[in-house]
Amino acid sequence: MRPGAELKRMPRPTRSFSQSHPQTVDTSRGTDQSGVKLYNERLVLSLIRSHGSLSKTEIARRTGLSTQTSSVIMKHLERDGLLVREEPMRGKVGQPSIPMSLNPEGAFSIGFKFGRRSASFVLMDLVGKVRRLQRTTYAYPVPAELERFIRSGLAEITGYLDQNQAARVCGLGIAVPFQMWSWEAEIGTPHEVVEAWRTYDIKSEIEKLVPWPVHLCNDATAACAAELAFGNRARYANFFYVFFATLIGGGVVLDGSLYPGRAGYAGSFGSILVPDSDSSAQRLIRRASIYLLENRLQNEGKDSSALRKSPEGWNGLGPALDAWIEQATDSLSMAIGSAISVIDFEAVVIDGACPNWVRSALVERTREKFKKMEMQGVAPVEIVEGQIGSEASVLGAASLPLLAGFSRDRDLLFRVGA
């Protein structure tokens, strides 16, 4: 199906793992099954995801299950199409060990992210590999126009799948900024468009178009989840996450698990107060967001839309970019001091919707300025670069259905060292 073709509702996947239907995936694993068997299956899947591949003996050692029980579970998951055998590992004595890993074709999920300047669709397989990515940019999000992109994006994504793959789609995740009607002046959205978002329920609208479960998450929290699941090379168990976007945001990871907070607002970094240029208090969102760079460029008579189109659009910005980096890192370094005074994070991870070389400059200047601050009474913290980049939010969104369907709990796949 070509992009832009009309989206047709797909038949709901058969909720069965019988051998007579080997291509179907049970998307109900997290909702209408229960008991020890289901828990153990999810535990095995999560451990294999964390370690890449494991044998039945290693699974037994890590879970406390008997080797026989581990073997039965892994055979069942293999029969379901969720695990595949790797090459046998031969030791000096006894039978060769056969590690098993996740089958990329075992399940698929779709992620959709929309923000104040861009929207993206992604198709992800069970091991987290991106199979398809589609993106669009705009001056500001209009519900009707966004809905057209949703229809064309879903048509393109589902058109890529063959019949067997389509039957293994386990859900669709959405990453959105909460309270889209806020910050009207900052991003220059017309008042009537802002007001339209007060009554527009994007989750309900998408649920009308698809047969799968739909999950929703704050966009900055989703970006943090993607860093934890697919980045986080140092394997920090506790870190604060900062994401530079049109409006700067953040996320929190505690004890190796994503912490969204009571109402999903944990890590709302943009709301933290920092000194303004006139020594008054100002929210970080008005000191370190990318919209400020856009405004600076527009005031200089330059085309700010280039920032949203491609990483190359940031080349040649010269003094405007340099001045924005200095202002943003002045405020960011102080805001980090406030964050680590509340929780002694191991690291502050900084990423954003910007080229890697800009991210590196932001991290380096933040480190330099933070070192000069008086921070007696708090634990040392590392300030490091994130690994995902501009598509962090949509990758986090695509992870939500996999969490709901194949984790022993919603956060397990985001845990370090399980």
C-alpha positions in Angstrom: 0.0 0.0 0.0 1.5 3.3 -1.0 1.7 6.2 1.5 -1.5 8.3 1.5 -3.7 5.4 0.5 -6.9 5.0 2.5 -6.5 3.1 5.7 -8.8 0.1 6.2 -9.5 -1.4 9.6 -7.6 -4.7 9.9 -9.2 -7.8 11.4 -8.5 -8.2 15.1 -5.7 -10.7 15.7 -6.8 -14.2 16.7 -6.2 -14.6 20.5 -4.7 -18.0 20.2 -1.4 -19.8 20.2 -2.6 -23.1 18.9 -0.4 -25.0 16.4 -3.2 -24.7 13.9 -2.6 -20.9 13.8 1.2 -20.5 14.2 1.3 -17.0 12.7 -1.0 -15.3 15.2 0.2 -13.5 18.2 -1.8 -13.4 21.5 -2.1 -9.7 22.2 -4.1 -10.5 25.3 -1.1 -11.9 27.3 -1.2 -9.0 29.7 -5.0 -8.5 30.0 -7.1 -11.7 30.2 -4.6 -14.4 31.2 -3.4 -14.8 34.8 -1.4 -17.1 37.1 2.0 -18.4 37.6 2.4 -19.7 34.1 1.9 -16.3 32.5 4.1 -14.6 35.0 6.9 -17.1 34.3 6.6 -16.7 30.6 6.8 -12.9 30.9 9.8 -13.2 33.2 11.7 -15.4 30.8 11.0 -13.0 27.9 12.1 -10.1 29.9 15.3 -11.8 31.0 16.2 -12.8 27.5 15.6 -9.2 26.3 17.9 -7.9 29.0 20.7 -10.4 28.2 20.3 -11.0 24.5 20.2 -14.7 24.7 20.0 -17.3 27.5 19.9 -21.1 27.8 17.4 -23.0 29.9 20.1 -23.6 32.5 20.8 -19.9 32.7 17.1 -19.1 33.0 16.7 -21.7 35.8 19.7 -20.1 37.7 18.4 -16.6 37.3 14.7 -17.3 38.2 14.9 -20.2 40.7 12.8 -22.3 38.4 13.8 -25.9 37.8 15.6 -26.7 34.6 12.7 -28.8 33.4 10.2 -26.0 34.0 12.5 -23.5 32.2 12.7 -25.9 29.3 8.9 -26.3 29.0 8.4 -22.5 29.1 11.0 -21.9 26.5 9.7 -24.6 24.2 6.2 -23.1 24.5 7.5 -19.6 23.7 9.4 -21.0 20.8 6.3 -22.7 19.5 4.4 -19.4 19.8 7.1 -17.8 17.6 8.4 -15.5 20.3 11.8 -17.2 20.8 14.3 -18.7 18.3 17.3 -21.0 18.9 20.8 -19.9 18.5 23.9 -22.0 17.6 24.6 -24.6 20.3 27.4 -23.8 22.7 29.6 -26.9 23.3 31.4 -27.3 26.6 33.9 -29.9 27.7 31.4 -32.4 29.0 27.6 -33.1 28.7 25.1 -31.9 26.1 25.7 -28.7 24.3 23.9 -25.6 25.7 21.4 -24.1 23.3 20.8 -20.4 24.0 17.5 -18.8 22.8 16.8 -15.2 21.8 13.8 -13.1 21.0 12.4 -13.7 17.5 12.3 -10.3 15.8 9.2 -11.5 13.8 7.5 -12.6 17.0 5.6 -9.3 17.5 5.4 -5.8 16.1 4.3 -2.6 17.6 3.5 0.8 16.2 4.5 4.1 17.8 3.1 7.5 17.1 4.5 10.8 18.5 3.2 14.2 17.9 4.6 17.4 19.3 4.4 21.1 18.9 6.5 21.1 15.7 6.6 17.6 14.3 4.9 14.1 14.2 6.3 10.7 13.6 5.2 7.1 13.0 7.5 4.1 13.6 7.1 0.3 13.2 9.2 -1.7 15.7 9.8 -5.4 16.0 10.1 -7.5 19.1 13.8 -6.8 19.6 13.4 -3.0 19.2 14.6 -2.7 15.6 12.9 0.1 13.6 11.4 -1.4 10.5 9.7 1.7 9.2 9.8 5.5 10.1 7.7 8.3 8.7 7.9 11.9 9.8 6.3 15.3 9.1 6.9 18.8 10.3 4.6 21.8 10.8 4.5 25.3 12.3 2.0 24.1 14.9 -0.3 21.1 15.2 -3.9 21.4 13.9 -6.1 18.4 14.9 -7.7 18.0 11.5 -4.3 18.1 9.6 -2.7 15.8 12.2 -5.6 13.3 11.7 -4.8 13.2 8.0 -1.2 12.3 8.7 -2.4 9.6 11.1 -4.5 8.0 8.4 -1.7 8.1 5.8 1.0 7.0 8.3 -1.0 4.0 9.4 -1.8 3.1 5.8 1.9 3.2 5.0 3.0 1.3 8.1 0.4 -1.5 7.8 0.8 -1.7 4.0 4.5 -2.7 4.6 3.4 -5.8 6.6 2.6 -9.1 5.0 -0.4 -11.1 6.3 1.6 -13.0 9.0 3.3 -9.9 10.3 0.1 -7.9 10.4 -1.5 -10.6 12.6 1.4 -10.1 15.1 0.9 -6.4 15.7 0.3 -6.2 19.4 -0.7 -2.5 19.8 -0.1 1.1 19.1 1.6 3.6 21.5 1.1 7.3 21.5 3.5 9.9 22.9 2.0 13.4 23.3 2.8 16.6 25.2 0.3 16.9 28.1 -1.8 20.0 28.1 -1.3 21.0 24.5 -3.3 24.1 25.1 -0.6 25.5 27.4 2.3 27.7 26.3 0.3 29.4 23.5 2.5 32.5 23.4 5.7 30.6 23.5 5.2 28.5 20.3 3.0 31.0 18.4 0.0 28.8 18.0 -3.3 30.6 17.0 -5.7 30.8 19.9 -8.5 28.8 18.1 -6.1 25.9 17.4 -5.0 25.9 21.1 -8.5 25.8 22.2 -9.4 22.9 19.9 -6.9 20.7 21.8 -8.9 21.1 25.0 -11.7 18.9 23.6 -9.8 16.8 21.1 -9.0 13.3 22.4 -6.4 11.8 20.1 -6.3 8.4 21.8 -10.1 8.0 21.2 -9.7 9.2 17.6 -7.0 6.7 16.9 -8.9 3.9 18.6 -11.6 4.4 16.0 -9.1 3.6 13.2 -7.2 0.5 14.5 -8.1 -2.9 15.9 -5.3 -3.0 18.5 -4.9 -1.8 22.0 -3.9 1.9 22.2 -1.6 3.2 24.9 -0.8 6.8 25.7 2.2 8.4 27.5 3.7 11.9 28.0 6.2 12.6 25.2 9.2 13.4 27.5 8.5 10.3 29.6 8.4 8.2 26.4 11.8 9.7 25.3 13.2 8.8 28.7 11.8 5.3 28.3 13.5 4.9 25.0 16.9 6.0 26.5 16.5 3.4 29.2 15.5 0.6 27.0 17.7 1.2 23.9 20.4 3.6 25.1 21.9 3.8 28.6 25.1 2.1 27.6 26.6 2.8 31.1 23.6 1.0 32.6 22.8 3.7 35.1 20.1 2.5 37.5 19.2 6.0 38.7 19.3 9.0 36.3 17.6 12.2 35.5 16.8 12.7 31.8 16.7 16.0 29.9 15.3 16.3 26.4 15.7 19.5 24.4 12.7 20.0 22.2 10.4 22.8 21.2 9.7 23.0 24.9 12.4 21.3 27.1 11.2 18.4 29.2 12.6 15.4 31.2 12.1 12.1 32.8 13.1 10.1 35.9 14.6 6.6 36.3 14.8 5.1 39.8 16.2 1.7 40.7 16.4 0.8 37.0 12.7 1.5 36.3 11.0 4.4 34.6 9.1 6.5 37.1 6.3 8.4 35.5 4.9 9.7 38.8 1.4 9.8 40.3 -0.2 11.6 37.4 2.4 11.1 34.7 4.2 14.4 35.2 7.4 13.2 36.9 10.4 14.9 35.4 8.5 18.0 34.2 11.9 19.7 34.1 10.7 22.7 32.1 8.6 23.9 35.1 11.6 24.2 37.4 12.5 27.8 38.4 15.8 29.4 37.5 17.2 32.9 37.6 16.3 35.1 34.6 18.6 37.7 33.0 17.2 40.4 35.3 17.6 38.2 38.4 13.9 37.4 38.7 12.7 33.8 38.7 11.7 32.2 35.4 10.7 28.7 34.3 13.4 26.7 32.6 11.1 26.2 29.7 11.5 30.0 28.9 15.3 29.8 29.1 16.4 26.6 27.5 13.7 25.5 24.9 14.4 25.2 21.2 11.5 27.7 20.4 13.8 30.4 21.8 16.3 29.6 19.1 13.6 29.8 16.5 12.5 33.2 17.8 16.1 34.4 17.8 16.5 33.3 14.1 13.2 34.9 13.1 14.2 38.2 14.8 17.4 38.1 12.6 15.3 37.6 9.5 16.3 33.9 9.0 14.2 30.9 8.2 13.7 29.0 11.5 11.8 26.1 9.8 15.2 24.7 8.7 15.6 23.5 12.4 12.8 21.0 12.0 13.5 19.7 8.5 16.8 17.9 9.0 20.0 18.0 11.1 21.7 19.9 8.2 19.3 22.7 8.9 21.4 23.6 12.0 24.6 24.2 10.0 25.7 27.8 9.6 23.5 29.2 12.3 26.5 30.9 13.8 26.1 33.5 16.6 22.4 32.8 17.1 23.1 29.1 17.9 26.1 30.0 20.0 24.1 32.5 22.1 21.2 30.0 22.6 23.6 27.3 23.8 25.1 29.7 26.3 21.8 30.8 27.6 20.3 27.3 27.7 23.3 25.8 29.5 23.5 28.7 32.0 20.0 27.8 33.2 20.3 24.0 32.7 23.3 23.8 35.0 21.5 25.5 37.8 18.3 23.4 37.2 20.4 20.2 37.5 21.7 21.4 40.8 18.1 21.6 42.1 17.2 18.2 40.7 20.1 16.3 42.3 19.5 18.1 45.6 16.2 16.2 45.8 17.4 12.8 44.6 21.0 11.7 44.4 21.0 10.5 40.8 24.0 8.7 39.4 23.8 10.7 36.1 22.0 13.4 34.2 21.5 12.2 30.6 21.0 15.0 28.0 19.4 14.4 24.6 17.3 16.3 22.2 15.7 17.0 18.9 19.0 18.4 17.5 22.1 17.2 15.6 24.6 15.1 17.6 27.2 17.9 17.4 24.8 20.4 19.0 23.9 17.8 21.7 27.6 17.4 22.4 28.1 21.1 22.7 25.2 21.4 25.1 26.5 18.6 27.3 30.1 20.0 27.3 29.1 23.5 28.3 26.7 22.2 30.9 29.5 20.1 32.5 31.9 23.1 32.5 29.4 25.4 34.2 28.2 22.8 36.6 31.7 22.2 37.8 32.0 25.8 38.8 28.9 25.7 41.0 29.0 25.3 44.8 27.3 22.0 45.4 28.4 21.0 48.9 26.1 18.5 50.6 25.1 16.6 47.4 26.5 13.5 45.8 28.7 13.8 42.7 26.8 13.3 39.4 27.9 12.5 35.9 26.5 14.6 33.0 26.4 12.5 29.8 25.0 12.4 26.4 21.9 10.4 25.5 22.1 7.9 22.7 18.7 8.0 20.9 18.3 11.6 19.5 15.4 13.2 17.8 13.2 10.1 17.5 13.4 9.2 21.2 9.7 9.9 21.9 8.3 7.9 19.1 10.6 4.9 19.9 9.4 5.1 23.5 5.8 5.2 22.3 6.4 2.0 20.2 7.7 0.3 23.3 4.4 0.7 25.2 2.5 -2.1 23.5 5.5 -4.5 24.0 5.6 -3.6 27.7 1.9 -4.2 28.1 1.9 -7.5 26.2 5.2 -9.2 27.0 6.5 -7.9 30.3 5.8 -9.3 33.8 4.8 -5.7 34.6 4.6 -2.5 32.6 8.1 -1.4 33.7 10.1 -4.6 33.6 11.6 -4.1 30.1 12.9 -0.7 31.3 14.7 -2.2 34.2 18.5 -2.5 34.4 20.1 -5.7 35.5 17.0 -7.8 35.9 
